[in-house]
Amino acid sequence: MTRDSETRLVEAFTGVKAATTNVRWGGVHGSCRRRVRHATEWFAMTVLVLGDQLSRRFGPLADRPDDRVVMIESRDFLRRLPYHPHKPTLVFSAMRHFRDALREAGRTVDYHREETFEDGFESHFERHPDDDLVTMTPASHGGTERLRTLIERHGGTLATVLDERFLCAPATFDE
């Protein structure tokens, strides 16, 4: 399917402006599930992978196999809530194993172990100024805006895509 025909399909199904979207057909077990993507698919970005998004089958990691990946291990995470003592060990271990698996698969992964997410983004943007990041929408309430604020403070941009691991979009609950 050509880019022009994809664009026409998006306009026909969603009414969204053609200049800002792209469409990809695919799905589980051959079903035809329509997923709308923004124009970010047409230029290189860095995929931000959060600790609860460790899957290569969904989101930007699946859609952008050639783009760099950034992961931030923030110790500040330990102080936010009274977590079970084993939870941070489990999350950080899973992140490190996932990083290693991505590298073994040939992906470029920038992994930052920092005190805060702010420090992690500062370190990332020192090496990659004005970088454009893309991630799945964070599960935590207000997470997208907190990330966007941190990233823009360091001169970058953040694009988010819906988390495909959920059956419906959050907007469905507003109806």
C-alpha positions as CSV (number, residue, x, y, z in Angstrom):
1,M,0.0,0.0,0.0
2,T,1.4,3.4,-0.9
3,R,1.6,6.3,1.4
4,D,-1.0,8.2,-0.6
5,S,-3.5,5.3,-0.4
6,E,-2.8,4.9,3.3
7,T,-3.5,8.6,3.8
8,R,-6.8,8.4,1.9
9,L,-7.8,5.5,4.1
10,V,-7.0,7.4,7.3
11,E,-9.1,10.4,6.1
12,A,-12.0,8.1,5.1
13,F,-12.1,6.2,8.5
14,T,-11.1,9.0,10.9
15,G,-11.6,12.3,9.3
16,V,-8.1,13.3,10.5
17,K,-6.1,15.6,8.3
18,A,-4.0,13.6,5.8
19,A,-0.8,15.6,6.4
20,T,-0.6,14.4,10.0
21,T,-1.4,10.7,9.9
22,N,-0.4,7.4,8.5
23,V,-2.1,4.0,8.8
24,R,-0.8,0.5,9.3
25,W,-2.9,-2.6,8.9
26,G,-2.1,-5.6,11.0
27,G,-3.1,-7.4,14.1
28,V,-3.1,-10.6,16.1
29,H,-3.6,-13.8,14.3
30,G,-4.3,-12.1,10.9
31,S,-7.2,-10.0,12.0
32,C,-7.5,-6.6,10.3
33,R,-7.1,-4.1,13.1
34,R,-6.7,-0.5,12.0
35,R,-4.1,1.5,13.9
36,V,-3.6,5.2,13.2
37,R,-0.1,6.6,13.6
38,H,1.2,10.2,13.5
39,A,3.6,11.5,10.9
40,T,6.4,10.7,13.3
41,E,6.8,7.3,11.5
42,W,8.5,9.1,8.6
43,F,11.6,10.4,10.4
44,A,14.0,9.0,12.9
45,M,13.2,9.3,16.6
46,T,14.4,7.8,19.8
47,V,12.1,5.3,21.5
48,L,11.7,5.9,25.2
49,V,10.9,2.7,27.0
50,L,9.5,2.9,30.5
51,G,9.9,0.2,33.2
52,D,6.3,-1.0,32.7
53,Q,6.6,-1.1,28.9
54,L,9.1,-3.9,28.4
55,S,7.7,-5.5,25.2
56,R,9.0,-5.6,21.7
57,R,5.6,-6.6,20.3
58,F,3.7,-3.3,20.9
59,G,4.1,0.4,20.4
60,P,7.1,2.3,19.1
61,L,9.5,-0.6,19.6
62,A,7.5,-2.8,17.2
63,D,6.8,0.0,14.8
64,R,10.3,1.6,14.7
65,P,12.8,-1.3,14.6
66,D,15.8,0.9,13.4
67,D,15.5,3.7,15.9
68,R,17.7,4.2,19.0
69,V,16.2,3.3,22.4
70,V,16.6,5.2,25.6
71,M,15.8,3.7,29.1
72,I,16.2,5.5,32.4
73,E,16.6,3.7,35.7
74,S,15.7,6.3,38.3
75,R,16.4,5.6,42.0
76,D,13.9,8.3,42.8
77,F,11.3,5.7,41.9
78,L,12.1,4.0,45.2
79,R,11.0,7.0,47.3
80,R,7.7,7.8,45.6
81,L,5.6,5.1,47.3
82,P,6.1,2.5,50.0
83,Y,6.8,-0.4,47.6
84,H,7.4,-3.9,48.7
85,P,11.2,-4.2,49.2
86,H,11.5,-6.7,46.3
87,K,9.6,-4.6,43.7
88,P,12.5,-2.2,42.8
89,T,14.8,-5.1,42.4
90,L,12.4,-6.9,40.1
91,V,11.7,-3.8,38.0
92,F,15.3,-2.8,37.6
93,S,16.4,-6.4,36.9
94,A,13.7,-6.7,34.2
95,M,14.8,-3.4,32.6
96,R,18.4,-4.5,32.5
97,H,17.5,-7.9,31.0
98,F,15.3,-6.2,28.4
99,R,18.1,-3.7,27.6
100,D,20.5,-6.7,27.1
101,A,18.0,-8.5,24.9
102,L,17.5,-5.4,22.7
103,R,21.2,-5.0,22.3
104,E,21.6,-8.7,21.4
105,A,18.9,-8.2,18.8
106,G,21.0,-5.4,17.3
107,R,19.3,-2.3,18.7
108,T,21.2,0.7,19.9
109,V,20.2,1.2,23.6
110,D,21.2,4.2,25.7
111,Y,20.7,3.0,29.3
112,H,20.9,5.7,32.1
113,R,21.2,4.8,35.8
114,E,20.5,8.1,37.5
115,E,19.1,9.5,40.7
116,T,16.0,11.1,38.9
117,F,14.4,11.0,35.5
118,E,15.5,14.7,35.2
119,D,19.1,13.6,35.5
120,G,18.5,10.8,33.0
121,F,17.1,13.2,30.4
122,E,19.9,15.7,31.1
123,S,22.4,12.9,30.4
124,H,20.6,11.8,27.3
125,F,20.2,15.3,25.8
126,E,23.9,16.1,26.5
127,R,24.7,13.3,24.0
128,H,21.7,13.8,21.7
129,P,20.7,17.5,21.7
130,D,17.2,18.4,20.3
131,D,16.3,14.7,20.2
132,D,12.7,13.7,19.4
133,L,11.4,10.9,21.7
134,V,8.4,8.7,21.2
135,T,6.8,6.4,23.8
136,M,3.6,4.6,24.6
137,T,1.3,6.7,26.8
138,P,2.4,6.1,30.4
139,A,-0.1,4.2,32.6
140,S,0.2,6.7,35.5
141,H,-2.2,9.6,35.7
142,G,-0.4,12.8,34.5
143,G,2.6,10.8,33.4
144,T,2.6,12.1,29.9
145,E,2.6,15.7,30.9
146,R,5.4,15.1,33.6
147,L,7.6,13.4,30.9
148,R,6.8,16.1,28.3
149,T,7.8,18.8,30.8
150,L,11.1,17.2,31.6
151,I,11.9,16.5,28.0
152,E,11.1,19.9,26.8
153,R,13.1,21.5,29.6
154,H,16.1,19.8,28.0
155,G,15.3,20.9,24.4
156,G,13.6,17.7,23.2
157,T,10.1,16.8,22.1
158,L,7.9,13.9,23.1
159,A,5.3,12.1,21.0
160,T,3.0,9.5,22.5
161,V,1.1,6.6,21.0
162,L,-1.7,4.7,22.6
163,D,-0.7,1.8,24.7
164,E,-1.9,-1.2,22.6
165,R,-1.8,-3.6,25.6
166,F,-5.2,-2.1,26.6
167,L,-8.4,-3.1,24.9
168,C,-9.7,0.5,24.6
169,A,-8.5,4.0,24.8
170,P,-9.0,6.1,27.9
171,A,-11.3,8.4,26.0
172,T,-13.8,5.5,25.8
173,F,-14.5,6.0,29.5
174,D,-15.5,9.6,28.9
175,E,-18.5,8.6,26.8
